[in-house]
Amino acid sequence: MGRYVKTMDEIRRLSDKELAEEIEETYRRLFQLRLQHQTRQLQDTSQLEKVLRHLARLKTEQRARELARMSQ
């Protein structure tokens, strides 16, 4: 993953397309980390937790946008 969007403010500033791309990229990174972990190649296992939390933040914002569109 090239970059992590750190704060919710930065995540909120992403367009819908950028948000979807970031989620897809994060899923790829998570897959790579899980594979490395299973093959005992991952040195810093805290990366898994960080990526999972990042993904949760992204999906939370995506869902909030969906609900906002539905309520309009």
Salt bridges, closest charged atoms under 4 A:
ASP9 OD1 - ARG12 NH1 3.55
ASP16 OD1 - ARG65 NH1 2.72
ASP16 OD2 - ARG69 NH1 3.20
GLU22 OE1 - ARG3 NH2 3.41
GLU22 OE2 - HIS54 NE2 3.09
GLU24 OE2 - ARG28 NH2 2.48
GLU49 OE2 - ARG53 NH2 2.90
GLU61 OE1 - ARG12 NE 3.85
GLU61 OE2 - ARG65 NE 2.98
GLU66 OE1 - ARG63 NH1 3.10
